């Protein structure tokens, strides 16, 4: 299974992919959120043969959706209409802060945030699989 992590923002969209064992996510690229963003993400998904897209779910500290979430959902619907792939939302709370702490250029924060989101998802998935195999 191949995963793509997305840190959706109104100005930029960060993308990340996982290694072949789906253990470690790394930043792939950052694209401008303009009229071509959806097309560019679809192209990445087709080229990389992505099975599941993990989009950061933007919520505030109290668990309510942030205003950007409406746009992220519209973007997800565009992906659903363009691809035959699974789309899931995963917690992105604090992902940009965590990404800023990592070494590298500040211009790549969005890609690093996408990697943080995808890593969290993969870790939770692995924990659930471990729990199920121990039951």
Order of alpha helices (4+ residues) and beta strands (2+ residues): beta-beta-beta-alpha-beta-alpha-beta-alpha-alpha
